[in-house]
Amino acid sequence: MEKVPSAIDFSLTAIISGLGRLSIMMWRTVKALKSLFTSLHLILGQLYYIGVKSVWLISITSVFTGAVSAWQAAYQFEGYVPLRYLGGAVGKTVLIELSPVLTALVIAGRVGAGIAAELGSMKVTEQIDAMESMAVDPIRYLVMPRFVAGIIMLPILTLLSDFIAMMGALIVAVSFVEMSSEMFINGFKQMFIMSDLTSGLIKAACFGAIISMMGCYHGFNTDGGAQGVGLSTTQSVVASAVLILIADYVMATILFSI
Amino acid sequence: MIEIENLHKSFGQQVVLNGVNLTIRDGESLVIIGQSGCGKSVLLKHIVALLQPDSGRVVVDGQDVFSLRHKELMAYRKKVGVLFQFGALFDSMTVGENVGFCLRENMGMHSKDIIPIVAEKLKLVGLNGIEHKMPSEISGGMKKRVALARAIAAEPSILLYDEPTTGLDPITADMINELIVDVNKKLGVTSIAVTHDMASANKIADRIVMLYGGNVVWDGSPDEIVRTDNAMVKQFINGSMTGPIQVN
């Protein structure tokens, strides 16, 4: 009865109806927040899945992010900028931009895709219908816990990423750039302002909402069988990545008004 | 009593239900037969308000289910148990968690109260002691029985069965049919089953209706269906390609 879409539909009708469905889902999710305290067991499960199970992945990506930032900055500073500013420059780049955005993109790949695939499978096997027929609101049971966990865990993972990336940068600075660790840390301290850190965390919370919402939205709107689940997963990751970059720009203009 | 009044539903250009009128009396066991894709499952989903019609009403005990407010709809759904075509068991939960899901999430019952109810319902469907198994560890027939145990866990007054024997071997299918008859009798529920399995229909029905072209084209008892000279029903029962039913 329902045909499986073979590609992402970019027609105006599809975009408007998609935005409408997304708005309704977001509104129902916000309304479901009134069940926050009775759904703590579900939220804890999602905090574990989104956060704890992503720690290794974030650690690996962050250490190399910091390392390559230090290497590239040292290369670009050569002959123009004194190396004592390396720690500060890398710190600002990591805290404001690299950690929040790269953490979000990695989590969109791991968690966003996972959410879309899980909920998509539930949709095509009528598990969501079964839940609804038992008078259990699927938005309250499936979407709201993921939404809340995304908003809580992304800033925590970003904070972890900030720390590990700076460690990666420090290792490169000390091992290959012939800087002392004191010089790197003093440079970081000299240029550090708290709003750099907090703005990165605010962005991360927003990215967490985008990733979980895109995963849930595309999962809930899955049609067909395995092909439909695959398409939803792809759509979720693509939409999350695009929206993260757009939101990053919008928030940069708000948080760092020139 | 369930009254379906002039129900219309289309998906895009495809008309699935074209003014269905049907009344199901309290305690009756109705079976809806018809070709695959004729709208039987769609009709069932309207009864539990999982789908909204283009027009028409489903009135249950005097209430139009499509005009219910959210809380009223939730209260109505608590009275309805649904056995989905492929069971629709939650694959991330154990059998026990599946059966007790509604009791835990919907009725706020504690584990110590849920455990004996789950055991009792599983016993009713002949599956003792499999509470800790995952749905992936049990056979198709067992999945259907677990799904039935889940559907009756909250003691509904209406039971809807969507293709209860599809995909099962004839012996397991007969066991499911016996189970449905048994459950309907023990719980005294109003039941509606959709199927294209005539053996199943004859076994569980007090009354059979046939759906074709989005409408009810025949209505009668299991005895009457054997003697009917309705060409569509005869073609369907005999499984013949030739006749008034168009095969796409």
Chai-1 contact restraints between the chains, C-beta under 6 A:
chainA,res_idxA,chainB,res_idxB,connection_type,confidence,min_distance_angstrom,max_distance_angstrom,comment,restraint_id
A,M1,B,F11,contact,1.0,0.0,6.0,A-B,restraint_1
A,E126,B,F84,contact,1.0,0.0,6.0,A-B,restraint_2
A,E126,B,A88,contact,1.0,0.0,6.0,A-B,restraint_3
A,Q127,B,A88,contact,1.0,0.0,6.0,A-B,restraint_4
A,Q127,B,F90,contact,1.0,0.0,6.0,A-B,restraint_5
A,D129,B,L50,contact,1.0,0.0,6.0,A-B,restraint_6
A,A130,B,F84,contact,1.0,0.0,6.0,A-B,restraint_7
A,A130,B,A88,contact,1.0,0.0,6.0,A-B,restraint_8
A,E132,B,L50,contact,1.0,0.0,6.0,A-B,restraint_9
A,S133,B,V48,contact,1.0,0.0,6.0,A-B,restraint_10
A,S133,B,V82,contact,1.0,0.0,6.0,A-B,restraint_11
A,M134,B,C102,contact,1.0,0.0,6.0,A-B,restraint_12
A,A135,B,M74,contact,1.0,0.0,6.0,A-B,restraint_13
A,A135,B,R77,contact,1.0,0.0,6.0,A-B,restraint_14
A,A135,B,K78,contact,1.0,0.0,6.0,A-B,restraint_15
A,A135,B,N106,contact,1.0,0.0,6.0,A-B,restraint_16
A,V136,B,E105,contact,1.0,0.0,6.0,A-B,restraint_17
A,V136,B,N106,contact,1.0,0.0,6.0,A-B,restraint_18
